[in-house]
Amino acid sequence: MLTKRIIACLDVRAGRVVKGVQFVDIIDAGDPAELAHRHAAAGADEIVLLDITATHEGRGTLLDTVKRTAATLFVPFTVGGGIRSAEDAAAVFDAGADKVSLNSAAIARPELIGEIGQSFGAQAVIVAIDARKAAGSADPVGDAEVYVSGGRKPAGLRVLDWAREAEQRGAGEILLTSMDTDGMRSGFDLELTARVSAAVQIPVIASGGAGSAQHFAEVFQQGRADAALAASIFHFGVTDSRELKQELQRVGIPVRLPC
C-alpha cells in the first residue's frame, strides 16, 4: 500500500483563515502564514490554501497572502480560488505554489484543466469537487451533485461524471469535499469517497468531516482515499499531524512520520 498523505487546509477569506460548518457559520481561525508553518512543522505532508470567496466576489487570488504563506513552507503547497486562466495559474505558481486547485472555473470551461496541465504538468493540477448527496434519489451517492461558487450553486453535474471528465481532461488529483459532512467532525463520507476513488485512476483527496484518527483510518481503508484533508481539528488544537500519524501507524496505515 502506498504511503497515505495528511493535508492541512486553510480556508482563507479577506486574508484570514476561517472555518465553518457545512460551508456556513464561519469563524476566524488565525493568520494563514502562521498556521501553515505550524501545521507543516507538526508533520502535515502538504498544505492547501483555498481563497474561498474569490469566485463569488469575482476577483483573483490574494497573491500577497499566497507569497507570505509560501515563504514559511517546506512542504508542497496548493492554492485554489480565483484561478480562471493559465495566466492566473502562472501568477500563483510565481507566488510560491506547487499546485493549483480548480473548481468553478474548470466547470465553466473544462479546457482550462488541460491548458494548465500542458504548461505546468498534470501533477500540478487538482480539480476540487464540492459534493452534496441527492436527497430523495434512489441512489443518493451515485446521483450526488456538484456545487460551485463556494458551495452556493448546483452545477447541474453528477459528481461521478465530473470526476471522470476531469481525469480525462488532464487533472492530476481530485479533491473531494462532502458538503454534507463538512465541519461536522463526525467522519468522512466513506461511500461517496469510495465511489469516486473507484471511478478514477488518479489520486483522490478526501475532505469534510474529520474529527479523529479513526475517521482518517476509515477513509483510507473503506473510502480508498489516497490522501485526507482536515482543517478545524488542526487549527483548534484537537490534534496535529504528528500525533495523528502515530495513531494511524499503530493501526497499520502507512504514513510518513515527521522527523
Number of C-alpha atoms within 10 A of each C-alpha: 6 8 11 21 20 25 25 27 27 29 24 25 17 12 17 16 26 22 23 17 18 17 16 11 10 13 11 13 19 17 16 24 21 12 21 27 19 17 23 23 19 18 22 28 23 21 27 23 25 23 27 23 19 21 21 15 10 10 13 16 24 18 18 12 19 25 17 15 23 25 13 17 20 13 17 17 22 24 29 26 27 26 27 20 17 18 12 16 26 16 15 25 21 13 20 20 26 18 23 27 27 27 26 26 21 19 21 12 11 18 15 21 28 21 18 22 19 13 12 18 15 20 15 20 27 28 27 26 28 28 24 23 21 16 12 8 11 9 11 14 22 18 19 22 23 30 23 21 20 17 21 11 11 15 17 11 16 20 26 24 16 18 27 17 14 26 22 13 17 24 27 22 24 26 22 26 25 25 23 18 20 25 26 17 17 14 21 29 26 19 15 24 25 19 16 26 23 15 14 18 12 19 19 27 26 33 30 26 28 27 21 16 18 15 19 29 23 17 25 24 14 13 23 22 26 22 21 24 24 25 26 24 18 21 22 11 8 10 16 20 24 20 14 21 25 16 17 19 14 9 12 9 20 16 17 17 15 15 7
